[in-house]
Structures are given as structure tokens and as C-alpha cells.
Amino acid sequence: MTLWKDLKFGLPHLNDITHIAIVTDKKWMRTYAEAISNVISAEIKAFELSQIETAREWLKNT
């Protein structure tokens, strides 16, 4: 459900978003992030749950 909400928001704003941080404990979501990064222009980086602060810093500094 959350993924659908994210897509509904993100698709109309696809060209406005330059960086996406995905924070998850699911390996398949990190793999998905790597795959989708080849399709859209935004830079996507996946982080484990324990790296949430690193993800926030990465977004702040981009």
C-alpha cells in the first residue's frame, strides 16, 4: 500500500525529484532501488534501517 502511495505522488513529480533515499530492512527493496535507478533520472540510493541518519545526511548534502 505504501509503495502505491509513493508511486501516486512520485510519478507526477518525476522530473522534480533529483535524489531518492530508500531506507528498508528488505533486501528486495534495495535490489529494486538499484534496478529502478537505471530507468529514472533521479539518483537513488538504498540504505539499511540502521543507516537512516546516513540516508538523511546524504539527502541533505545533495
N, CA, C and O atoms as CSV, one atom per row, in Angstrom:
chain,resi,resn,atom,element,x,y,z
A,1,MET,N,N,0.816,-1.198,0.000
A,1,MET,CA,C,0.000,0.000,0.000
A,1,MET,C,C,0.860,1.263,0.000
A,1,MET,O,O,0.580,2.214,-0.729
A,2,THR,N,N,1.903,1.261,0.821
A,2,THR,CA,C,2.761,2.441,0.883
A,2,THR,C,C,3.470,2.675,-0.440
A,2,THR,O,O,3.606,3.815,-0.883
A,3,LEU,N,N,3.921,1.605,-1.068
A,3,LEU,CA,C,4.581,1.740,-2.359
A,3,LEU,C,C,3.642,2.389,-3.373
A,3,LEU,O,O,4.070,3.242,-4.150
A,4,TRP,N,N,2.381,1.999,-3.373
A,4,TRP,CA,C,1.402,2.580,-4.285
A,4,TRP,C,C,1.230,4.075,-4.011
A,4,TRP,O,O,1.167,4.873,-4.946
A,5,LYS,N,N,1.153,4.454,-2.734
A,5,LYS,CA,C,1.021,5.876,-2.390
A,5,LYS,C,C,2.253,6.651,-2.851
A,5,LYS,O,O,2.139,7.766,-3.361
A,6,ASP,N,N,3.422,6.059,-2.669
A,6,ASP,CA,C,4.646,6.707,-3.126
A,6,ASP,C,C,4.642,6.904,-4.633
A,6,ASP,O,O,5.027,7.964,-5.128
A,7,LEU,N,N,4.208,5.887,-5.357
A,7,LEU,CA,C,4.140,5.997,-6.816
A,7,LEU,C,C,3.128,7.042,-7.257
A,7,LEU,O,O,3.394,7.816,-8.177
A,8,LYS,N,N,1.976,7.071,-6.609
A,8,LYS,CA,C,0.953,8.055,-6.966
A,8,LYS,C,C,1.470,9.475,-6.782
A,8,LYS,O,O,1.155,10.362,-7.575
A,9,PHE,N,N,2.262,9.692,-5.740
A,9,PHE,CA,C,2.843,11.010,-5.535
A,9,PHE,C,C,4.007,11.243,-6.487
A,9,PHE,O,O,4.102,12.299,-7.112
A,10,GLY,N,N,4.881,10.267,-6.596
A,10,GLY,CA,C,6.125,10.441,-7.315
A,10,GLY,C,C,6.012,10.559,-8.818
A,10,GLY,O,O,6.738,11.345,-9.428
A,11,LEU,N,N,5.140,9.817,-9.420
A,11,LEU,CA,C,5.062,9.825,-10.885
A,11,LEU,C,C,4.759,11.207,-11.462
A,11,LEU,O,O,5.429,11.615,-12.411
A,12,PRO,N,N,3.785,11.944,-10.935
A,12,PRO,CA,C,3.551,13.282,-11.487
A,12,PRO,C,C,4.714,14.253,-11.237
A,12,PRO,O,O,4.843,15.257,-11.937
A,13,HIS,N,N,5.551,13.958,-10.251
A,13,HIS,CA,C,6.666,14.830,-9.893
A,13,HIS,C,C,8.011,14.245,-10.300
A,13,HIS,O,O,9.053,14.667,-9.799
A,14,LEU,N,N,7.989,13.296,-11.190
A,14,LEU,CA,C,9.197,12.559,-11.557
A,14,LEU,C,C,10.352,13.475,-11.943
A,14,LEU,O,O,11.495,13.213,-11.568
A,15,ASN,N,N,10.080,14.528,-12.674
A,15,ASN,CA,C,11.147,15.423,-13.118
A,15,ASN,C,C,11.556,16.427,-12.045
A,15,ASN,O,O,12.570,17.108,-12.193
A,16,ASP,N,N,10.782,16.525,-10.968
A,16,ASP,CA,C,11.099,17.451,-9.880
A,16,ASP,C,C,11.998,16.820,-8.825
A,16,ASP,O,O,12.643,17.533,-8.056
A,17,ILE,N,N,12.047,15.518,-8.781
A,17,ILE,CA,C,12.797,14.802,-7.753
A,17,ILE,C,C,14.168,14.446,-8.303
A,17,ILE,O,O,14.281,13.822,-9.359
A,18,THR,N,N,15.215,14.849,-7.580
A,18,THR,CA,C,16.574,14.586,-8.068
A,18,THR,C,C,17.273,13.475,-7.295
A,18,THR,O,O,18.182,12.836,-7.825
A,19,HIS,N,N,16.862,13.232,-6.043
A,19,HIS,CA,C,17.501,12.222,-5.216
A,19,HIS,C,C,16.448,11.486,-4.394
A,19,HIS,O,O,15.504,12.089,-3.883
A,20,ILE,N,N,16.626,10.187,-4.280
A,20,ILE,CA,C,15.698,9.353,-3.514
A,20,ILE,C,C,16.517,8.451,-2.609
A,20,ILE,O,O,17.416,7.745,-3.064
A,21,ALA,N,N,16.196,8.483,-1.321
A,21,ALA,CA,C,16.825,7.565,-0.366
A,21,ALA,C,C,15.775,6.543,0.044
A,21,ALA,O,O,14.695,6.901,0.514
A,22,ILE,N,N,16.095,5.287,-0.137
A,22,ILE,CA,C,15.197,4.213,0.282
A,22,ILE,C,C,15.830,3.549,1.502
A,22,ILE,O,O,16.935,3.013,1.431
A,23,VAL,N,N,15.110,3.596,2.618
A,23,VAL,CA,C,15.596,3.007,3.865
A,23,VAL,C,C,14.691,1.830,4.194
A,23,VAL,O,O,13.492,1.995,4.418
A,24,THR,N,N,15.282,0.640,4.221
A,24,THR,CA,C,14.477,-0.559,4.406
A,24,THR,C,C,15.310,-1.703,4.961
A,24,THR,O,O,16.534,-1.724,4.827
A,25,ASP,N,N,14.637,-2.637,5.576
A,25,ASP,CA,C,15.313,-3.856,6.008
A,25,ASP,C,C,15.076,-4.990,5.016
A,25,ASP,O,O,15.509,-6.120,5.244
A,26,LYS,N,N,14.398,-4.692,3.930
A,26,LYS,CA,C,14.072,-5.693,2.909
A,26,LYS,C,C,15.097,-5.660,1.780
A,26,LYS,O,O,15.260,-4.644,1.104
A,27,LYS,N,N,15.777,-6.772,1.590
A,27,LYS,CA,C,16.780,-6.879,0.527
A,27,LYS,C,C,16.166,-6.636,-0.848
A,27,LYS,O,O,16.785,-5.995,-1.698
A,28,TRP,N,N,14.951,-7.144,-1.074
A,28,TRP,CA,C,14.335,-6.998,-2.389
A,28,TRP,C,C,14.075,-5.530,-2.711
A,28,TRP,O,O,14.111,-5.146,-3.880
A,29,MET,N,N,13.812,-4.699,-1.696
A,29,MET,CA,C,13.589,-3.271,-1.942
A,29,MET,C,C,14.893,-2.577,-2.325
A,29,MET,O,O,14.894,-1.670,-3.157
A,30,ARG,N,N,15.993,-2.997,-1.722
A,30,ARG,CA,C,17.286,-2.419,-2.094
A,30,ARG,C,C,17.649,-2.831,-3.528
A,30,ARG,O,O,18.191,-2.031,-4.290
A,31,THR,N,N,17.347,-4.068,-3.880
A,31,THR,CA,C,17.584,-4.538,-5.246
A,31,THR,C,C,16.701,-3.769,-6.226
A,31,THR,O,O,17.153,-3.377,-7.302
A,32,TYR,N,N,15.441,-3.555,-5.849
A,32,TYR,CA,C,14.503,-2.776,-6.670
A,32,TYR,C,C,15.042,-1.361,-6.881
A,32,TYR,O,O,14.972,-0.826,-7.988
A,33,ALA,N,N,15.573,-0.763,-5.830
A,33,ALA,CA,C,16.112,0.593,-5.935
A,33,ALA,C,C,17.245,0.646,-6.945
A,33,ALA,O,O,17.319,1.576,-7.748
A,34,GLU,N,N,18.118,-0.332,-6.913
A,34,GLU,CA,C,19.220,-0.377,-7.869
A,34,GLU,C,C,18.693,-0.527,-9.293
A,34,GLU,O,O,19.200,0.114,-10.213
A,35,ALA,N,N,17.691,-1.361,-9.475
A,35,ALA,CA,C,17.137,-1.589,-10.813
A,35,ALA,C,C,16.422,-0.355,-11.343
A,35,ALA,O,O,16.602,0.015,-12.503
A,36,ILE,N,N,15.620,0.279,-10.511
A,36,ILE,CA,C,14.826,1.426,-10.966
A,36,ILE,C,C,15.713,2.646,-11.226
A,36,ILE,O,O,15.335,3.541,-11.982
A,37,SER,N,N,16.889,2.679,-10.601
A,37,SER,CA,C,17.781,3.821,-10.816
A,37,SER,C,C,18.250,3.904,-12.259
A,37,SER,O,O,18.697,4.961,-12.702
A,38,ASN,N,N,18.155,2.804,-12.997
A,38,ASN,CA,C,18.515,2.816,-14.414
A,38,ASN,C,C,17.398,3.336,-15.301
A,38,ASN,O,O,17.601,3.564,-16.493
A,39,VAL,N,N,16.212,3.523,-14.718
A,39,VAL,CA,C,15.043,3.908,-15.501
A,39,VAL,C,C,14.676,5.378,-15.321
A,39,VAL,O,O,14.165,6.004,-16.249
A,40,ILE,N,N,14.929,5.927,-14.153
A,40,ILE,CA,C,14.544,7.313,-13.901
A,40,ILE,C,C,15.787,8.179,-13.723
A,40,ILE,O,O,16.881,7.671,-13.479
A,41,SER,N,N,15.607,9.464,-13.845
A,41,SER,CA,C,16.754,10.370,-13.809
A,41,SER,C,C,17.223,10.688,-12.394
A,41,SER,O,O,18.352,11.148,-12.223
A,42,ALA,N,N,16.411,10.462,-11.393
A,42,ALA,CA,C,16.814,10.747,-10.015
A,42,ALA,C,C,17.879,9.756,-9.564
A,42,ALA,O,O,17.864,8.587,-9.948
A,43,GLU,N,N,18.798,10.242,-8.748
A,43,GLU,CA,C,19.791,9.349,-8.164
A,43,GLU,C,C,19.141,8.636,-6.977
A,43,GLU,O,O,18.605,9.276,-6.073
A,44,ILE,N,N,19.198,7.324,-6.994
A,44,ILE,CA,C,18.565,6.523,-5.944
A,44,ILE,C,C,19.646,5.782,-5.182
A,44,ILE,O,O,20.546,5.182,-5.769
A,45,LYS,N,N,19.541,5.834,-3.869
A,45,LYS,CA,C,20.489,5.125,-3.033
A,45,LYS,C,C,19.700,4.382,-1.967
A,45,LYS,O,O,18.792,4.944,-1.353
A,46,ALA,N,N,20.043,3.131,-1.749
A,46,ALA,CA,C,19.353,2.302,-0.762
A,46,ALA,C,C,20.192,2.200,0.503
A,46,ALA,O,O,21.417,2.090,0.452
A,47,PHE,N,N,19.505,2.240,1.637
A,47,PHE,CA,C,20.151,2.165,2.939
A,47,PHE,C,C,19.434,1.139,3.799
A,47,PHE,O,O,18.231,0.923,3.651
A,48,GLU,N,N,20.175,0.512,4.695
A,48,GLU,CA,C,19.559,-0.379,5.672
A,48,GLU,C,C,18.943,0.472,6.780
A,48,GLU,O,O,19.283,1.646,6.928
A,49,LEU,N,N,18.038,-0.120,7.555
A,49,LEU,CA,C,17.370,0.622,8.628
A,49,LEU,C,C,18.365,1.271,9.577
A,49,LEU,O,O,18.144,2.388,10.045
A,50,SER,N,N,19.437,0.591,9.857
A,50,SER,CA,C,20.430,1.121,10.790
A,50,SER,C,C,21.168,2.339,10.224
A,50,SER,O,O,21.898,3.012,10.952
A,51,GLN,N,N,20.982,2.623,8.941
A,51,GLN,CA,C,21.671,3.731,8.283
A,51,GLN,C,C,20.765,4.925,8.024
A,51,GLN,O,O,21.060,5.747,7.156
A,52,ILE,N,N,19.678,5.030,8.757
A,52,ILE,CA,C,18.707,6.090,8.463
A,52,ILE,C,C,19.323,7.490,8.583
A,52,ILE,O,O,19.013,8.371,7.781
A,53,GLU,N,N,20.178,7.698,9.561
A,53,GLU,CA,C,20.809,9.012,9.701
A,53,GLU,C,C,21.763,9.289,8.540
A,53,GLU,O,O,21.877,10.427,8.084
A,54,THR,N,N,22.436,8.266,8.070
A,54,THR,CA,C,23.309,8.405,6.905
A,54,THR,C,C,22.484,8.778,5.681
A,54,THR,O,O,22.902,9.612,4.878
A,55,ALA,N,N,21.328,8.169,5.538
A,55,ALA,CA,C,20.432,8.482,4.418
A,55,ALA,C,C,19.971,9.938,4.492
A,55,ALA,O,O,19.950,10.642,3.482
A,56,ARG,N,N,19.611,10.372,5.665
A,56,ARG,CA,C,19.175,11.772,5.833
A,56,ARG,C,C,20.300,12.732,5.488
A,56,ARG,O,O,20.073,13.733,4.808
A,57,GLU,N,N,21.506,12.442,5.946
A,57,GLU,CA,C,22.658,13.286,5.639
A,57,GLU,C,C,22.938,13.309,4.148
A,57,GLU,O,O,23.242,14.360,3.584
A,58,TRP,N,N,22.834,12.144,3.505
A,58,TRP,CA,C,23.057,12.069,2.065
A,58,TRP,C,C,22.057,12.964,1.319
A,58,TRP,O,O,22.431,13.679,0.390
A,59,LEU,N,N,20.804,12.919,1.728
A,59,LEU,CA,C,19.792,13.758,1.086
A,59,LEU,C,C,20.061,15.247,1.340
A,59,LEU,O,O,19.928,16.073,0.437
A,60,LYS,N,N,20.437,15.575,2.566
A,60,LYS,CA,C,20.712,16.975,2.909
A,60,LYS,C,C,21.868,17.541,2.112
A,60,LYS,O,O,21.857,18.716,1.745
A,61,ASN,N,N,22.864,16.717,1.842
A,61,ASN,CA,C,24.091,17.191,1.195
A,61,ASN,C,C,24.077,17.050,-0.319
A,61,ASN,O,O,25.101,17.272,-0.965
A,62,THR,N,N,22.960,16.693,-0.887
A,62,THR,CA,C,22.895,16.554,-2.348
A,62,THR,C,C,22.161,17.714,-2.961
A,62,THR,O,O,22.007,17.772,-4.181
